[in-house]
Amino acid sequence: MRTKAAIIRETGKPWELVDLELDEPRAGEVRIKFAASGMCHSDEHLRTGDSRCRLPIVGGHEGAGVVEAVGPDVTRVRPGDHVVCSFIPACGTCRYCSTGRQNLCDQGAQMVTGMLGDGTFRFHDEWGEDLGGFCMLGTFSQRAVVSQASCVKIDDDIPFEVAALTGCGVPTGWGTSVYAAGVRANDTVVIFGVGGVGANAVQGALHAGARNIVAVDPVAFKREKALEFGATHAFADAAQAHEAVVDMTRGQLADHAICTVGVLSAEVVSQAAAIVGKGAQVTVTSVGRSSEVQVQLAANGMLVGYQRRIQGHVFGMCNPLLDIPRLLDLYRAGRLKLDELITRRYSLDEINQGYQDLDEGRILRGVVLHED
């Protein structure tokens, strides 16, 4: 079967649209016809070389669509089901899944190679070269063959463009506040970077009952959107935010600082550590450049003297099989804004324009709508 896809063939080059050959699903695998794919910054990190992966690769790791075919031994879904693809698979049986940590599933080991569980590929170009799908998915393709462990069945009435966002950005941001940071009622939370992930960290902090939710972003559009999503204050830089936090907490500083900027830097981590008080936590969600060190702090005073913590995580510490349906239930109940996250919709042919818009701060989240 042929499929149209956006791929990265060489670091630093634009996204390339190609026709690929797609194999049939093997044991435990599913072929999905994608209707929508979210445009996450993580895919752009691959293109720029900030993150490293096996090239060439089919981009896209936020996707929703319809199951077209299944291979032998598939029990989780069947043809005709509407599904979200989680960028972290959840096999259900490995050490981490069986102890309630699906976000650390062992099957995620092949995320940057795109190989499936048997160590082979399902995408091939016209010269016979194998291509992986980013996060074992490749949702920037009209169709893909993925592991059933990556599939989460959803109700048929959920719009695909909304559902696609719950494959990565929404749970990662929301879970950053609710699970990874552990925000509690009456806390003061400072969120550095309020794009597609940071806006959901705002929503997560609101859900958890934070009293003060402070958004920090140099882009005015994003600060305005952060206030719409539940932030109580918004500032253009860390200095302004620090002054306000000192005032609103009577000098105690924030309980949590969350880093959800587009590209993590040592400066942002330092600013986050400086804005939290005793016994507080800095939670790092952002991806930095592989060639740089982003966390470099003086232990005396900055960490030891104040008993501060730095927490990393995957997928907001969410469990895909539990939390994706949970977030969609909150959306249905009017307690989670998802439609409002989508600033613009693009065709697959417009993917380079979409990422230019993202890099220039004109959108929170773009969505690729695949043609029938």
ChimeraX attribute file (.defattr): number of C-alpha atoms within 10 A of each C-alpha:
attribute: neighborCount
match mode: 1-to-1
recipient: residues
	/A:1	8
	/A:2	14
	/A:3	15
	/A:4	19
	/A:5	26
	/A:6	25
	/A:7	26
	/A:8	23
	/A:9	17
	/A:10	16
	/A:11	18
	/A:12	14
	/A:13	11
	/A:14	18
	/A:15	23
	/A:16	15
	/A:17	18
	/A:18	14
	/A:19	17
	/A:20	25
	/A:21	17
	/A:22	19
	/A:23	15
	/A:24	15
	/A:25	19
	/A:26	18
	/A:27	14
	/A:28	17
	/A:29	25
	/A:30	28
	/A:31	23
	/A:32	31
	/A:33	24
	/A:34	30
	/A:35	22
	/A:36	31
	/A:37	34
	/A:38	30
	/A:39	30
	/A:40	25
	/A:41	23
	/A:42	20
	/A:43	20
	/A:44	24
	/A:45	21
	/A:46	22
	/A:47	24
	/A:48	16
	/A:49	16
	/A:50	19
	/A:51	18
	/A:52	15
	/A:53	19
	/A:54	17
	/A:55	20
	/A:56	19
	/A:57	25
	/A:58	31
	/A:59	29
	/A:60	28
	/A:61	30
	/A:62	31
	/A:63	35
	/A:64	32
	/A:65	28
	/A:66	21
	/A:67	23
	/A:68	17
	/A:69	17
	/A:70	24
	/A:71	18
	/A:72	11
	/A:73	11
	/A:74	16
	/A:75	11
	/A:76	13
	/A:77	19
	/A:78	17
	/A:79	13
	/A:80	13
	/A:81	17
	/A:82	26
	/A:83	27
	/A:84	31
	/A:85	34
	/A:86	30
	/A:87	27
	/A:88	29
	/A:89	30
	/A:90	28
	/A:91	19
	/A:92	17
	/A:93	12
	/A:94	15
	/A:95	13
	/A:96	16
	/A:97	18
	/A:98	13
	/A:99	10
	/A:100	14
	/A:101	17
	/A:102	28
	/A:103	23
	/A:104	22
	/A:105	22
	/A:106	18
	/A:107	19
	/A:108	22
	/A:109	17
	/A:110	18
	/A:111	21
	/A:112	19
	/A:113	22
	/A:114	31
	/A:115	24
	/A:116	23
	/A:117	17
	/A:118	8
	/A:119	9
	/A:120	13
	/A:121	20
	/A:122	22
	/A:123	28
	/A:124	17
	/A:125	15
	/A:126	10
	/A:127	7
	/A:128	10
	/A:129	11
	/A:130	19
	/A:131	26
	/A:132	28
	/A:133	31
	/A:134	29
	/A:135	29
	/A:136	34
	/A:137	31
	/A:138	30
	/A:139	34
	/A:140	31
	/A:141	30
	/A:142	24
	/A:143	27
	/A:144	27
	/A:145	28
	/A:146	28
	/A:147	26
	/A:148	24
	/A:149	24
	/A:150	26
	/A:151	28
	/A:152	23
	/A:153	20
	/A:154	18
	/A:155	12
	/A:156	12
	/A:157	7
	/A:158	16
	/A:159	15
	/A:160	22
	/A:161	24
	/A:162	25
	/A:163	29
	/A:164	30
	/A:165	33
	/A:166	26
	/A:167	28
	/A:168	26
	/A:169	29
	/A:170	30
	/A:171	28
	/A:172	27
	/A:173	29
	/A:174	29
	/A:175	27
	/A:176	34
	/A:177	32
	/A:178	23
	/A:179	17
	/A:180	25
	/A:181	27
	/A:182	15
	/A:183	24
	/A:184	19
	/A:185	13
	/A:186	12
	/A:187	18
	/A:188	24
	/A:189	32
	/A:190	32
	/A:191	29
	/A:192	31
	/A:193	28
	/A:194	30
	/A:195	30
	/A:196	29
	/A:197	30
	/A:198	33
	/A:199	31
	/A:200	29
	/A:201	40
	/A:202	31
	/A:203	26
	/A:204	27
	/A:205	32
	/A:206	26
	/A:207	18
	/A:208	19
	/A:209	16
	/A:210	21
	/A:211	16
	/A:212	23
	/A:213	28
	/A:214	26
	/A:215	32
	/A:216	28
	/A:217	22
	/A:218	16
	/A:219	17
	/A:220	14
	/A:221	15
	/A:222	25
	/A:223	24
	/A:224	17
	/A:225	19
	/A:226	29
	/A:227	17
	/A:228	15
	/A:229	21
	/A:230	21
	/A:231	27
	/A:232	16
	/A:233	18
	/A:234	25
	/A:235	20
	/A:236	17
	/A:237	15
	/A:238	20
	/A:239	13
	/A:240	12
	/A:241	21
	/A:242	22
	/A:243	13
	/A:244	18
	/A:245	24
	/A:246	16
	/A:247	12
	/A:248	14
	/A:249	15
	/A:250	9
	/A:251	12
	/A:252	15
	/A:253	23
	/A:254	29
	/A:255	25
	/A:256	30
	/A:257	29
	/A:258	31
	/A:259	29
	/A:260	28
	/A:261	24
	/A:262	24
	/A:263	17
	/A:264	22
	/A:265	18
	/A:266	15
	/A:267	12
	/A:268	20
	/A:269	22
	/A:270	17
	/A:271	18
	/A:272	25
	/A:273	24
	/A:274	18
	/A:275	24
	/A:276	27
	/A:277	21
	/A:278	17
	/A:279	15
	/A:280	21
	/A:281	26
	/A:282	29
	/A:283	26
	/A:284	25
	/A:285	25
	/A:286	21
	/A:287	19
	/A:288	18
	/A:289	16
	/A:290	12
	/A:291	9
	/A:292	11
	/A:293	11
	/A:294	18
	/A:295	14
	/A:296	10
	/A:297	13
	/A:298	9
	/A:299	12
	/A:300	9
	/A:301	11
	/A:302	18
	/A:303	19
	/A:304	13
	/A:305	11
	/A:306	15
	/A:307	14
	/A:308	21
	/A:309	17
	/A:310	17
	/A:311	13
	/A:312	14
	/A:313	19
	/A:314	16
	/A:315	26
	/A:316	26
	/A:317	24
	/A:318	27
	/A:319	22
	/A:320	28
	/A:321	20
	/A:322	11
	/A:323	15
	/A:324	24
	/A:325	18
	/A:326	13
	/A:327	20
	/A:328	20
	/A:329	14
	/A:330	13
	/A:331	16
	/A:332	13
	/A:333	9
	/A:334	10
	/A:335	14
	/A:336	21
	/A:337	19
	/A:338	21
	/A:339	13
	/A:340	13
	/A:341	22
	/A:342	18
	/A:343	13
	/A:344	14
	/A:345	19
	/A:346	19
	/A:347	14
	/A:348	22
	/A:349	16
	/A:350	13
	/A:351	22
	/A:352	16
	/A:353	14
	/A:354	23
	/A:355	22
	/A:356	13
	/A:357	16
	/A:358	21
	/A:359	13
	/A:360	10
	/A:361	15
	/A:362	19
	/A:363	20
	/A:364	23
	/A:365	25
	/A:366	25
	/A:367	26
	/A:368	27
	/A:369	19
	/A:370	22
	/A:371	11
	/A:372	7
